[in-house]
Amino acid sequence: MTEVTALFFEGELRALLQPGHFGIPLHFFRTIDSTNDFAKKIAGRGGPEGTLVVSEEQTAGRGRMGRSWISPPGTGIWMSLLLRPPFLPSQAPLITSLAAVAVAGSIRRVTGLPAGIKWPNDIIINDKKVGGILIELSAGERFVKYLIVGIGINVNTEDFPEEIREHATSLRISSGRKISRMEILISVLRELERLYSAALLSFDFKPILETYRSWSATIGRRITATRSGREFSALALDITPNGGLLIEKDTGGIEEIISGEVQLIRPAESVSELQ
């Protein structure tokens, strides 16, 4: 097992990234405003697929909906990966599903913790957020120019600001021990590359979505969803082939949510019991 240290060693990180394709080239920082923003600059200059940006600290990290992401040094994984998939823009959400499976699977493998996925991009343990994924893309009408996969994981964080303490956790808090950030990072990258390569080879995301469903912390739960500024309650039924969320609204009707904000209300009866 990789030694648990406070900070990354760039030379060790570069060595461990071999011989994979993801992570080469590597841009490593002690501190940066946002790994996603830097990755977008690299992408705009024609940077190759697999380019990785890693920082010990982010001063302006962010999640979905423009929320800030607390990214202190020596505690977590803050990284962004540049991809150039031959996708239609409408297929981009499938990369979110793929990344979520890669992150949750790596946490399960390295720590033994039951990491789950809260649709569409939160990694949770016991209903508390331990990680998140932010996908940003540049696309034309018919093709994706590039995708930036931003990943943040709270690994050895011991405490959180009061405003998020009730809803956030870390691998250390959940496991009761320090976890190797290097081992998690390398595992996530290798799993991302394995799943991505397999999906592009067959252009079949069914195996990924099946795993996503099995680890879903959303399916079968009552939720509140916010879309276009309007909030409503529903039952989460399934993950669709496009990576969307199939819901049954309390006001009636079944529909698919492609984007929006979802909050879990409470553990629900199974879907079959509610039908």
Backbone bond lengths (Angstrom), bond angles and torsions (degrees), N, CA, C in turn:
res aa  C-N    CA-C-N  psi(-1)  N-CA   C-N-CA  omega(-1)  CA-C   N-CA-C  phi
1 M - - - 1.464 - - 1.516 109.64 -
2 T 1.321 116.47 141.15 1.453 121.17 179.32 1.524 110.10 -63.66
3 E 1.335 116.88 138.15 1.455 122.01 -178.77 1.532 110.42 -62.94
4 V 1.335 114.93 141.17 1.458 120.26 178.15 1.525 108.39 -85.24
5 T 1.316 117.51 114.08 1.459 122.96 178.84 1.518 109.30 -125.17
6 A 1.345 115.74 161.26 1.457 120.12 -177.25 1.522 111.53 -69.01
7 L 1.329 117.49 -42.04 1.458 121.90 -175.73 1.517 111.03 -122.77
8 F 1.320 115.30 157.13 1.452 120.30 173.89 1.524 110.01 -73.23
9 F 1.332 115.72 148.90 1.458 121.29 168.39 1.519 106.87 -106.90
10 E 1.332 116.14 119.25 1.460 120.07 -173.31 1.521 112.23 -58.46
11 G 1.339 116.97 -42.79 1.461 119.93 -179.15 1.518 112.04 -61.61
12 E 1.343 116.66 -41.98 1.462 120.60 178.31 1.516 110.63 -65.20
13 L 1.332 116.35 -40.50 1.461 120.29 179.06 1.519 110.72 -61.80
14 R 1.336 116.95 -45.74 1.467 120.21 178.92 1.528 111.43 -60.81
15 A 1.332 116.47 -40.29 1.465 120.12 -179.51 1.526 111.27 -66.41
16 L 1.327 117.14 -41.67 1.461 120.98 -177.88 1.519 112.58 -71.65
17 L 1.333 117.22 -23.07 1.468 120.16 179.01 1.525 112.26 -72.39
18 Q 1.324 117.59 -19.38 1.453 121.16 176.90 1.524 109.29 -73.78
19 P 1.312 121.74 148.09 1.472 126.52 -0.38 1.523 112.56 -99.94
20 G 1.319 117.67 25.26 1.455 119.69 -176.74 1.516 112.99 -70.06
21 H 1.315 114.12 169.59 1.475 121.29 178.03 1.518 110.31 -89.70
22 F 1.335 117.07 -38.53 1.461 120.29 178.55 1.530 109.34 -72.59
23 G 1.311 115.16 132.19 1.455 120.07 -179.33 1.510 113.11 103.83
24 I 1.312 116.07 1.62 1.468 120.90 178.10 1.522 107.98 -128.59
25 P 1.339 118.30 117.12 1.463 127.01 0.30 1.523 112.49 -76.15
26 L 1.338 114.01 161.01 1.456 122.22 178.39 1.525 109.44 -111.75
27 H 1.335 115.73 134.62 1.462 121.97 172.72 1.525 106.40 -117.33
28 F 1.328 116.09 111.85 1.465 121.44 -173.77 1.524 110.27 -113.24
29 F 1.337 115.44 134.49 1.463 120.89 -178.50 1.521 110.57 -132.17
30 R 1.312 115.57 148.24 1.464 120.24 170.13 1.527 109.80 -77.29
31 T 1.329 116.25 -37.05 1.459 120.70 175.49 1.518 108.82 -149.73
32 I 1.320 115.94 148.20 1.464 121.95 -178.89 1.517 107.53 -156.85
33 D 1.312 117.32 158.61 1.458 118.20 177.15 1.530 110.56 -68.78
34 S 1.329 116.57 -52.87 1.470 121.12 -178.52 1.525 109.42 -154.60
35 T 1.325 117.13 125.50 1.463 119.95 177.97 1.530 110.54 -64.95
36 N 1.334 117.56 -34.35 1.464 119.73 178.59 1.525 111.65 -64.50
37 D 1.329 116.34 -42.43 1.463 119.48 179.92 1.524 111.37 -63.34
38 F 1.330 116.89 -41.12 1.462 119.68 179.01 1.527 110.28 -66.99
39 A 1.333 116.94 -40.68 1.469 120.45 179.13 1.527 111.38 -62.71
40 K 1.332 116.51 -36.05 1.470 119.36 177.86 1.530 111.03 -66.02
41 K 1.310 117.11 -36.16 1.464 119.94 176.39 1.525 110.29 -63.78
42 I 1.331 116.38 -43.89 1.465 120.85 178.29 1.529 110.26 -62.07
43 A 1.331 116.60 -42.75 1.464 121.01 179.59 1.517 111.13 -62.24
44 G 1.333 116.59 -41.10 1.455 120.83 -179.89 1.514 113.23 -65.21
45 R 1.337 116.43 -23.01 1.462 120.92 178.11 1.530 112.34 -91.22
46 G 1.341 115.79 5.68 1.460 119.25 178.85 1.500 114.63 90.51
47 G 1.330 118.05 19.81 1.460 122.03 -179.92 1.518 111.93 -57.62
48 P 1.334 117.98 148.47 1.469 121.42 -174.77 1.519 113.15 -77.12
49 E 1.321 114.69 155.26 1.455 120.45 173.34 1.523 109.17 -59.16
50 G 1.313 115.58 141.07 1.460 121.05 -178.59 1.506 113.45 97.56
51 T 1.349 117.71 -8.66 1.460 120.89 177.10 1.529 109.29 -58.51
52 L 1.337 115.70 132.11 1.461 121.20 -177.23 1.527 110.32 -121.06
53 V 1.313 115.33 136.16 1.465 121.87 174.93 1.525 107.12 -118.09
54 V 1.329 116.15 123.18 1.464 122.38 179.64 1.519 108.40 -127.74
55 S 1.323 116.78 138.36 1.457 120.49 176.46 1.523 110.17 -137.79
56 E 1.335 115.47 145.26 1.460 120.26 175.28 1.521 111.10 -68.54
57 E 1.334 116.12 -28.35 1.454 120.67 -175.74 1.518 109.59 -147.90
58 Q 1.332 116.59 144.35 1.460 122.15 170.54 1.526 108.34 -118.54
59 T 1.311 115.79 134.02 1.471 119.19 178.10 1.523 112.04 -94.99
60 A 1.335 116.27 -14.30 1.470 120.01 178.99 1.526 109.89 -141.34
61 G 1.334 116.00 41.78 1.459 120.21 177.25 1.521 110.16 -64.99
62 R 1.319 115.84 151.38 1.466 118.73 -178.37 1.526 110.70 -146.28
63 G 1.309 113.92 157.58 1.451 121.24 175.94 1.517 109.78 -114.16
64 R 1.334 115.41 -158.68 1.457 119.76 178.62 1.520 109.87 -66.49
65 M 1.334 115.62 158.61 1.455 123.68 177.91 1.524 112.30 60.27
66 G 1.365 116.08 22.13 1.454 119.93 176.89 1.517 114.90 74.16
67 R 1.344 118.14 10.16 1.459 120.06 -179.61 1.530 110.33 -69.82
68 S 1.327 115.49 148.22 1.460 119.59 176.76 1.526 109.05 -74.94
69 W 1.343 115.66 151.20 1.459 121.03 178.56 1.519 106.84 -122.69
70 I 1.334 116.21 118.58 1.458 121.19 -178.70 1.531 108.61 -69.49
71 S 1.339 117.10 120.24 1.471 121.25 -172.72 1.525 111.29 -132.82
72 P 1.337 118.54 66.69 1.462 120.63 -178.11 1.529 111.87 -72.02
73 P 1.339 117.01 156.74 1.471 120.82 -176.98 1.523 112.65 -70.89
74 G 1.337 115.03 146.81 1.450 121.16 172.29 1.504 116.14 73.56
75 T 1.332 118.40 8.92 1.466 119.94 -174.10 1.521 114.35 -119.55
76 G 1.322 117.42 -29.07 1.455 119.46 -172.96 1.508 113.22 -137.63
77 I 1.316 114.51 -170.61 1.467 122.21 175.34 1.513 107.27 -115.47
78 W 1.305 115.95 120.01 1.459 122.87 178.68 1.514 106.38 -125.21
79 M 1.325 116.99 106.22 1.463 119.34 -173.69 1.520 111.21 -148.23
80 S 1.329 114.97 158.56 1.466 121.99 177.77 1.518 108.79 -138.51
81 L 1.329 115.17 137.81 1.460 122.63 -177.41 1.521 109.53 -119.99
82 L 1.317 116.28 134.57 1.467 122.45 179.29 1.528 109.84 -94.15
83 L 1.331 116.00 124.58 1.463 122.11 176.84 1.525 109.59 -124.49
84 R 1.332 114.59 150.52 1.473 120.46 175.90 1.538 108.53 -131.62
85 P 1.327 117.27 68.45 1.467 120.47 -176.24 1.528 111.64 -75.64
86 P 1.328 116.98 147.96 1.467 120.98 177.40 1.524 110.75 -80.26
87 F 1.309 116.03 62.95 1.460 122.44 -173.39 1.515 111.24 -112.32
88 L 1.333 114.21 157.55 1.457 120.88 162.94 1.524 107.82 -76.88
89 P 1.318 118.55 151.00 1.471 119.39 177.81 1.526 113.19 -54.66
90 S 1.328 117.16 -33.15 1.460 120.91 -178.87 1.533 112.44 -67.67
91 Q 1.340 117.12 -16.66 1.463 120.72 -179.43 1.522 112.85 -92.09
92 A 1.319 116.84 -4.46 1.461 120.68 -177.26 1.534 113.85 -57.19
93 P 1.363 119.52 -36.33 1.469 118.38 179.32 1.527 114.27 -57.84
94 L 1.331 117.79 -22.81 1.460 119.98 178.77 1.525 111.60 -65.00
95 I 1.340 117.10 -27.24 1.460 119.97 176.76 1.522 110.29 -68.82
96 T 1.334 117.05 -33.90 1.459 120.02 174.66 1.522 110.25 -60.89
97 S 1.334 116.30 -44.74 1.469 120.71 178.47 1.521 110.73 -61.89
98 L 1.336 116.62 -44.25 1.459 121.57 -179.86 1.523 110.74 -61.35
99 A 1.341 116.52 -46.37 1.458 120.03 -178.98 1.524 111.15 -64.81
100 A 1.324 117.48 -39.01 1.463 120.85 179.38 1.521 111.19 -62.65
101 V 1.324 116.72 -41.18 1.461 120.95 178.01 1.525 110.45 -65.53
102 A 1.327 117.11 -40.81 1.461 120.93 179.59 1.522 111.26 -63.28
103 V 1.330 117.17 -43.78 1.461 120.73 -178.43 1.529 110.92 -70.05
104 A 1.327 116.90 -48.56 1.466 119.68 -179.39 1.529 110.86 -62.68
105 G 1.327 116.81 -40.39 1.457 120.49 179.51 1.516 112.34 -64.69
106 S 1.319 116.42 -39.80 1.465 120.00 179.58 1.524 111.25 -67.05
107 I 1.328 117.07 -40.85 1.464 120.32 177.35 1.529 110.25 -62.44
108 R 1.314 116.71 -43.95 1.463 120.74 178.32 1.526 111.16 -60.60
109 R 1.335 115.69 -43.51 1.464 120.94 -175.66 1.531 111.68 -69.03
110 V 1.319 116.56 -44.14 1.456 120.29 -174.74 1.527 112.46 -79.37
111 T 1.338 117.32 -38.57 1.462 120.59 -172.61 1.525 114.91 -107.59
112 G 1.328 117.22 -22.04 1.459 120.29 -174.55 1.515 113.06 81.03
113 L 1.335 117.18 2.04 1.464 121.03 179.99 1.531 110.68 -77.80
114 P 1.342 117.75 145.47 1.475 121.59 -176.84 1.523 112.31 -81.37
115 A 1.322 116.54 65.47 1.464 120.04 -179.26 1.519 110.38 -62.92
116 G 1.320 115.64 133.00 1.459 121.16 177.90 1.516 110.17 -119.70
117 I 1.332 115.80 173.01 1.466 121.54 -177.86 1.519 109.14 -119.50
118 K 1.324 115.40 120.34 1.462 121.02 173.20 1.523 106.76 -96.40
119 W 1.332 115.44 120.32 1.466 119.92 -175.11 1.522 110.10 -57.23
120 P 1.361 116.14 138.50 1.463 125.03 -1.79 1.517 114.84 -97.37
121 N 1.354 117.87 -15.02 1.466 117.04 -165.42 1.515 115.53 -145.92
122 D 1.318 117.80 14.34 1.459 119.78 179.20 1.522 110.12 -97.90
123 I 1.323 116.50 138.41 1.455 121.95 173.86 1.523 106.35 -102.50
124 I 1.326 116.55 124.33 1.460 120.13 -174.00 1.522 111.36 -128.48
125 I 1.328 114.12 155.03 1.465 122.60 173.34 1.514 106.31 -132.78
126 N 1.323 116.11 120.97 1.472 121.28 -177.63 1.528 111.28 53.12
127 D 1.318 115.28 44.43 1.469 123.50 176.66 1.523 113.93 67.02
128 K 1.323 118.25 13.71 1.458 121.53 174.82 1.524 109.55 -114.43
129 K 1.323 116.04 141.30 1.458 121.01 -174.54 1.522 111.45 -77.13
130 V 1.332 114.80 126.21 1.461 120.89 177.35 1.524 111.59 -112.34
131 G 1.328 116.33 -17.26 1.463 119.94 -178.76 1.512 111.39 -162.43
132 G 1.322 115.07 164.90 1.457 120.35 179.05 1.511 111.24 -150.64
133 I 1.309 114.84 160.09 1.463 122.62 -178.04 1.516 108.32 -128.06
134 L 1.315 116.16 131.99 1.462 121.57 177.86 1.517 108.39 -124.12
135 I 1.345 116.22 113.54 1.453 122.11 178.42 1.526 108.92 -99.04
136 E 1.324 116.37 126.16 1.461 121.85 174.64 1.517 107.93 -125.15
137 L 1.322 116.57 138.05 1.455 119.16 -174.93 1.505 112.14 -135.81
138 S 1.313 113.26 157.90 1.462 122.53 169.53 1.519 105.93 -121.34
139 A 1.321 116.52 127.81 1.458 119.36 -173.50 1.520 111.14 -145.64
140 G 1.328 114.34 150.99 1.443 121.14 169.12 1.513 108.44 -91.99
141 E 1.311 116.78 -166.24 1.461 119.65 -179.35 1.521 111.93 -69.83
142 R 1.335 116.74 -31.62 1.460 119.52 -172.07 1.519 114.64 -119.61
143 F 1.317 118.59 -3.85 1.455 118.64 -177.89 1.522 110.43 -153.81
144 V 1.341 113.99 156.38 1.460 121.91 176.11 1.522 108.46 -87.38
145 K 1.320 117.00 126.17 1.464 120.64 176.20 1.524 110.33 -76.90
146 Y 1.329 115.78 -46.88 1.464 120.28 174.71 1.523 109.30 -162.71
147 L 1.314 114.21 159.31 1.462 122.85 174.80 1.525 108.15 -126.37
148 I 1.310 116.51 137.32 1.455 121.14 171.55 1.526 107.66 -108.12
149 V 1.319 116.28 121.25 1.461 121.88 178.08 1.522 107.77 -100.81
150 G 1.322 116.54 101.92 1.457 121.30 177.70 1.514 110.12 -92.51
151 I 1.342 116.20 131.35 1.470 121.09 -177.43 1.519 109.21 -130.11
152 G 1.322 115.51 129.00 1.457 121.42 173.89 1.513 109.52 -125.28
153 I 1.327 116.84 129.98 1.464 121.71 179.94 1.528 108.92 -132.08
154 N 1.315 116.41 126.23 1.464 121.24 174.49 1.523 107.79 -80.91
155 V 1.312 116.43 105.20 1.469 119.80 -174.73 1.530 111.01 -95.72
156 N 1.321 117.38 -67.82 1.464 120.18 -175.89 1.523 113.15 -111.61
157 T 1.316 117.03 22.15 1.460 121.57 175.14 1.530 109.27 -61.89
158 E 1.340 116.46 131.72 1.466 120.31 -178.32 1.520 113.15 -102.17
159 D 1.333 116.85 -18.22 1.458 119.79 -179.67 1.523 108.76 -154.72
160 F 1.307 116.43 158.85 1.455 122.43 -179.07 1.520 109.93 -130.25
161 P 1.351 116.88 158.44 1.466 119.27 174.37 1.526 110.43 -56.84
162 E 1.306 115.63 148.45 1.467 121.04 -174.06 1.527 112.86 -54.89
163 E 1.348 117.16 -34.48 1.461 119.64 -175.04 1.526 113.52 -69.75
164 I 1.333 117.76 -18.16 1.468 119.06 179.38 1.523 112.61 -120.63
165 R 1.322 117.40 -0.43 1.466 121.81 -173.02 1.520 112.48 -57.53
166 E 1.323 116.75 -36.60 1.471 121.04 -176.75 1.524 112.29 -69.99
167 H 1.338 116.52 -23.43 1.465 119.96 -172.58 1.529 113.85 -114.46
168 A 1.338 117.69 -2.18 1.465 120.72 -175.85 1.525 111.24 -117.06
169 T 1.319 115.49 152.25 1.455 120.72 175.03 1.521 108.47 -147.59
170 S 1.309 116.14 178.06 1.463 122.15 175.90 1.513 108.56 -135.58
171 L 1.312 116.15 167.13 1.462 119.73 177.56 1.523 110.43 -64.29
172 R 1.323 116.50 -35.30 1.468 119.83 178.79 1.516 111.40 -66.30
173 I 1.324 117.02 -46.29 1.465 120.47 179.46 1.527 110.23 -62.23
174 S 1.323 116.54 -42.50 1.464 121.05 -175.65 1.525 112.69 -72.23
175 S 1.335 116.78 -31.30 1.464 120.72 -176.46 1.521 113.09 -98.96
176 G 1.336 116.76 -20.58 1.450 120.31 -177.27 1.512 113.96 79.80
177 R 1.334 117.29 14.25 1.473 120.71 179.95 1.516 109.97 -149.57
178 K 1.327 115.57 160.95 1.454 120.19 174.96 1.521 109.93 -70.99
179 I 1.324 115.23 143.42 1.467 122.07 -179.39 1.527 108.69 -118.81
180 S 1.319 116.47 141.88 1.463 120.84 178.00 1.524 110.01 -70.44
181 R 1.321 116.42 113.90 1.464 119.79 176.50 1.523 110.58 -64.26
182 M 1.320 116.56 -36.95 1.459 120.08 -179.61 1.531 110.71 -62.05
183 E 1.324 116.07 -42.97 1.467 119.65 -179.38 1.531 111.09 -64.05
184 I 1.326 116.38 -40.69 1.464 120.08 177.79 1.519 110.24 -64.85
185 L 1.328 117.47 -47.39 1.464 121.43 -177.49 1.532 111.63 -59.64
186 I 1.332 116.47 -48.94 1.463 119.89 -178.94 1.522 110.55 -64.30
187 S 1.326 117.38 -40.40 1.459 120.85 178.77 1.522 111.34 -62.25
188 V 1.334 117.15 -43.84 1.457 120.89 179.52 1.527 110.89 -62.15
189 L 1.322 117.18 -45.68 1.466 120.11 -179.10 1.515 111.97 -63.16
190 R 1.323 116.91 -44.69 1.470 119.75 -178.91 1.518 111.66 -66.37
191 E 1.327 116.16 -36.91 1.464 119.16 177.89 1.524 110.95 -71.01
192 L 1.317 117.22 -38.49 1.467 120.71 174.51 1.523 110.37 -58.27
193 E 1.308 116.41 -46.77 1.467 119.76 -177.78 1.524 111.25 -66.70
194 R 1.325 116.79 -39.62 1.464 120.03 179.63 1.528 111.09 -64.12
195 L 1.312 117.01 -48.44 1.463 120.57 -178.47 1.520 111.68 -67.36
196 Y 1.315 116.81 -40.80 1.466 121.73 -179.04 1.529 110.46 -65.31
197 S 1.316 117.01 -45.70 1.466 120.66 -179.65 1.519 110.85 -63.12
198 A 1.329 117.20 -42.88 1.464 120.74 179.42 1.520 111.14 -65.04
199 A 1.333 117.03 -39.96 1.461 120.48 -179.04 1.526 111.43 -67.29
200 L 1.322 116.76 -39.13 1.464 119.35 179.69 1.525 111.53 -71.82
201 L 1.323 115.85 -33.23 1.462 119.56 -179.43 1.521 111.44 -66.30
202 S 1.314 117.05 -42.16 1.466 121.42 -177.62 1.521 112.88 -103.64
203 F 1.332 115.42 -14.46 1.455 122.91 -171.98 1.530 110.61 50.67
204 D 1.329 114.11 41.77 1.454 121.10 -177.95 1.532 108.02 -126.43
205 F 1.327 116.22 112.01 1.454 121.07 -179.76 1.527 112.56 -97.56
206 K 1.340 117.03 5.59 1.463 119.33 -177.51 1.527 113.04 -58.71
207 P 1.357 119.31 -45.59 1.473 118.44 179.44 1.530 112.76 -61.09
208 I 1.324 116.57 -37.70 1.462 120.40 179.10 1.521 110.42 -65.82
209 L 1.333 116.54 -44.39 1.463 120.32 -178.75 1.523 111.54 -68.50
210 E 1.338 117.16 -31.45 1.465 119.73 176.21 1.523 110.67 -64.48
211 T 1.329 116.06 -42.54 1.467 119.68 177.40 1.515 110.18 -66.68
212 Y 1.330 116.47 -42.59 1.465 121.10 177.43 1.530 110.10 -54.58
213 R 1.331 116.90 -46.57 1.467 120.45 -179.96 1.528 111.21 -61.58
214 S 1.335 116.22 -42.69 1.468 119.34 -176.50 1.522 111.85 -66.95
215 W 1.341 117.77 -25.72 1.459 121.80 179.19 1.522 112.32 -102.34
216 S 1.320 116.71 5.62 1.460 120.20 -176.03 1.526 111.36 -67.77
217 A 1.324 115.45 131.54 1.457 121.53 173.29 1.516 110.74 -98.38
218 T 1.336 116.67 9.65 1.460 122.12 -175.87 1.519 112.41 -110.73
219 I 1.334 117.35 -40.77 1.465 120.76 -178.30 1.531 109.95 -60.37
220 G 1.348 115.00 131.72 1.453 120.62 -179.89 1.511 114.08 85.20
221 R 1.337 116.45 2.00 1.459 120.85 -179.62 1.524 110.40 -106.38
222 R 1.329 115.10 150.70 1.456 119.38 171.15 1.518 107.82 -80.54
223 I 1.322 115.84 139.96 1.455 121.45 -174.88 1.522 110.55 -134.26
224 T 1.307 114.78 161.85 1.461 120.67 161.80 1.514 105.92 -113.56
225 A 1.300 116.80 136.27 1.459 122.38 -178.96 1.516 109.74 -122.87
226 T 1.309 115.72 142.43 1.460 121.23 176.84 1.508 108.66 -117.74
227 R 1.315 116.09 124.85 1.456 121.35 -179.76 1.521 108.63 -141.90
228 S 1.322 115.30 127.78 1.468 121.41 -178.32 1.524 111.13 54.79
229 G 1.341 115.42 35.99 1.451 120.37 176.93 1.516 115.33 80.67
230 R 1.338 117.49 1.94 1.465 121.02 -178.53 1.517 110.21 -112.61
231 E 1.319 116.78 134.02 1.462 122.00 -178.00 1.525 110.57 -103.67
232 F 1.334 116.39 141.00 1.453 121.13 176.89 1.523 108.83 -149.14
233 S 1.325 116.10 161.52 1.459 122.37 -179.73 1.519 110.12 -104.20
234 A 1.327 115.67 150.95 1.463 119.42 -177.17 1.523 109.71 -162.98
235 L 1.316 115.01 172.35 1.454 123.03 172.20 1.528 107.58 -108.79
236 A 1.330 117.01 128.15 1.465 121.37 177.92 1.523 109.20 -79.56
237 L 1.333 115.86 122.61 1.459 120.85 -174.09 1.525 113.76 -100.22
238 D 1.347 117.28 -43.07 1.464 118.80 -170.36 1.532 109.87 -168.27
239 I 1.317 115.99 168.05 1.459 123.56 169.94 1.523 106.88 -100.36
240 T 1.322 116.55 130.07 1.465 121.07 -175.84 1.530 110.55 -83.84
241 P 1.323 118.03 165.85 1.471 121.04 178.45 1.525 113.52 -59.43
242 N 1.322 117.59 -19.47 1.464 121.04 178.40 1.526 112.46 -90.93
243 G 1.327 117.34 0.32 1.455 120.48 -176.89 1.512 113.00 87.65
244 G 1.331 117.06 7.13 1.455 121.23 177.99 1.522 111.31 -82.24
245 L 1.322 115.95 177.25 1.462 121.64 179.34 1.519 109.23 -111.75
246 L 1.334 116.36 123.08 1.459 121.84 177.55 1.526 108.09 -89.08
247 I 1.319 116.33 126.03 1.460 120.62 -175.82 1.523 111.06 -130.37
248 E 1.334 114.93 157.51 1.454 121.86 170.01 1.520 107.37 -115.30
249 K 1.324 117.10 111.78 1.458 121.65 -176.21 1.521 110.73 -71.15
250 D 1.323 116.03 146.79 1.459 120.33 178.59 1.527 111.24 -62.49
251 T 1.323 116.09 -27.05 1.463 120.28 179.46 1.523 112.24 -83.91
252 G 1.343 116.08 -1.01 1.451 120.70 178.46 1.506 112.43 107.61
253 G 1.321 115.75 148.41 1.456 121.56 176.81 1.515 112.98 96.20
254 I 1.329 114.65 142.36 1.464 122.73 177.47 1.523 108.31 -108.16
255 E 1.328 116.06 132.37 1.459 119.60 -179.55 1.522 110.76 -149.00
256 E 1.319 115.06 167.94 1.458 121.93 -179.84 1.521 110.12 -105.20
257 I 1.337 115.96 132.65 1.455 121.69 173.13 1.524 107.48 -101.46
258 I 1.318 117.19 124.58 1.460 121.36 178.14 1.522 110.59 -94.07
259 S 1.323 116.06 -36.03 1.459 120.49 178.92 1.515 108.63 -146.23
260 G 1.304 116.31 164.58 1.450 120.30 179.97 1.515 110.57 135.96
261 E 1.307 115.92 -177.66 1.463 122.46 -177.74 1.513 109.74 -107.23
262 V 1.339 116.60 132.22 1.459 122.02 -179.04 1.524 109.25 -127.46
263 Q 1.328 116.09 134.62 1.460 121.14 174.92 1.531 108.71 -123.63
264 L 1.324 116.35 138.26 1.456 121.32 176.76 1.523 108.84 -78.80
265 I 1.332 116.34 133.41 1.457 119.85 -179.75 1.521 110.70 -86.79
266 R 1.325 116.37 -54.70 1.463 121.53 -177.89 1.515 107.52 -168.82
267 P 1.330 117.97 163.95 1.464 118.93 172.87 1.530 109.66 -58.36
268 A 1.338 115.67 135.06 1.471 119.46 -177.51 1.514 110.57 -113.78
269 E 1.325 114.48 164.34 1.443 119.26 169.85 1.515 108.29 -62.47
270 S 1.304 116.82 161.59 1.452 119.38 178.31 1.520 109.51 -63.51
271 V 1.332 115.65 159.82 1.450 120.51 179.56 1.521 110.55 -58.65
272 S 1.340 116.41 -40.17 1.469 118.89 -176.84 1.536 110.74 -65.00
273 E 1.353 117.41 -33.26 1.456 119.78 179.90 1.528 111.98 -71.67
274 L 1.319 115.63 -26.52 1.450 119.64 -177.09 1.532 112.65 -88.31
275 Q 1.299 117.15 -11.14 1.459 120.14 -177.83 1.518 110.02 -85.88
